[in-house]
Amino acid sequence: MTSRALRNFLCHGNPVVTVFSGSYCSRLYFHQTAVCKVACQAKSGFKPSKVAVVTKTTRYEFEQQRYLYAGLSEEDLKQLLALKGSSYSGLLERHHIHTHNVTQIVDNLQKEGIEVRVVKRGEYNEDTVRWADAIVSAGGDGTMLLVASKVYDKNKPVIGVNTDPERSEGHLCLPVRYTHAFSEALHKLRKGEFRWQWRQRIRMHLEGTGINPTPVDLHEQQLSLEQHNKAHRSSTESQRSTTFNSYTTPYLLPVRGLNEIFIGESLSSRVKYKSFKPHLTLSLHRASYYEISIDDGPWEKQKSSGLSICTGTGSKAWSYNINKLVEQAVEDVLRIGKAKTGLDIPLNREVIESVTEAYNESLIFSPEDNRVFFSVREPIVNRVFSNSRQRGFASKVCVRSRCWDACMVVDGGTSFEFNDGAIATISLHNEDLLRTVILND
């Protein structure tokens, strides 16, 4: 059975199958139409006067900085990495590849008569954004997310270049061939041989009690749970004189989410220890407890391992991996469906692969689509807590925290406290769009 025939069979071939696959059919149709949406074709060439090149911190640099306080020599670092099972020479080689490609980017920009400012990601700030006409992210997707997080002007282009394609996926960057041919990319920009793509971004309003809108930057920190909590406590104490504990009107957080936000206990698999008798201690799972409202609908109490809310850009990232199906699961479902309905559903490898691929592709939608996609991770359902929709599209999501040690993390890099009494409103607005480019083939 061909892929097209199978899809027709699943969506239209039998009333029984259509009952359980209706939402799938509509989402598959949405995926096919939305992803094919054409970005805005550039009407003229683009040649900025000033460009900031923001470079990632390589693993080699990170390890150097990490042990700098101990006064380690390069030989000491080499031995320490070997003890951890890491290759010093391998890290150094990847570092040289990255720096070589950054040099190529800078040289090509300067040959075009463009003023260039190279900024390490740890030094990247709003002043750099204001100075530049355009920003080049030189690294991987993580660097691109950091760069985008500080750009609020939707007319300021951000261009990602993957400086180590062998070790970084680079979904948000230019195609890999431009890593070694950045001059070609500049030529296409100058000639107008590209399209603008306006990526939607999530904005977040906080209100309620116990609000601390001061973010903790996770980009340059490798924090344990205790360190993460201490960072939040420190920021709270330092801002105590200027930060109110309660907001009667929504407060717009100073960051935008390009991929996704995650809401949940600081460690969703955290174990809570409870003593009943002198020598009896039980380990209890601490789930994330909150209330959720979709598109101004009724509030629903939920307990789960957390809540993910993504954009079309982020639909290829964490959200995809949360919701994707593996062939084993698809085969099991088709086998049960065949047994329960008596339908002649073929269970050969081609059919299973086709169904799996079709479903997983339906999870991906256009970066320009003005809806978010929410996913409830491992929901707990009983007589107290419900879960009417484990995943789906929405224009607005509101979450009221009932957690004790929770955070709202934006693109894996910026964390906000989100504890009992706090209410978050997640939505999309056109003024938050991120301007990126798609070069013509």
Buried (B, 14 or more C-beta within 10 A) or exposed (E): BEBEEBBEBBBEBBEEBBEEBEEBBEBBEBBEEBBEEEBEEBEEEBBBEBBBBBBBBBBBBBBBEEBEEEEBEEEEBBEBBEEEEBEBEEBBEBBEBBBEBBEBBBEBBEEBEBBBBBBEBBEBEEEBBEBBBBBBBBBBBBBBBBBBBBBBEBEBBBBBBBBBBEBBEBBBBBBBEBBEBBBBBBBBBBBBBBBBBBBBBBBBBBBBEBBBBBBBBBBEEEEEEEEBBEBBEEBBEEEEEEBEEEBEEBBEBBBBBBBBBBBBBBEBEBEEEEEEEEEEEEEEEBBBBBBBBBEEEEEBBBBBBBBBBBBBBBBBBBBBEBBBBEEEEBBEBBEEBBEEEEBEBEEEEEBBBBBBBBBBBBBBBBBBBBBBBBBBBBBBEEEEBBBEBBBBBBEBBBBBBBBEBBBBBBBBBBBBBBBBBBBBBBBBEEEBBBBBBBBEE
